[in-house]
Amino acid sequence: MLEKAATRADKTMGQYSNDEVRAFVQGELSQAEASQLPASPRDLQVQVEQLTQMVEGIASRLVEPARKTLWQRVFSK
């Protein structure tokens, strides 16, 4: 379905999906802005802390483990 929609719009699948996601998110943000009061500083602090924890978790999974020497692989547990 994505491929057909992209073809009809005369775009690549990547361009089409980027445009559709961007339009959806912009619509959601404009609805949210219209219906919500400004966030309190405490709410923003909590959100920043949660995002920081998420980024640190992702970064810790991306760190390449140190390569062991042959002797370390043979004799370590």
Steps between C-alpha positions, in 0.01 A plus 500: 500500500785737584662435166177568310433821694856620436465425129171692483668797671796473260745463791740235623376286788743678733384846395136400526533342844703797630238744374212299646667457839590870511143602413356265762733622774439865414124438519537328837717781634261770388209316666702452817605865509140613462370275775776515764620760742871578501702237687625585846877517558475181709325314217771611260771390742343155534475468122864602455609245762299225329646586161850511648453152647373370166796646311748366754340156476526502122857627511603229747370235260691652210838496672712235339645262758876499527655229288661224702836358412530135410637419845214685673245307294666166569559546874217729613164383620 
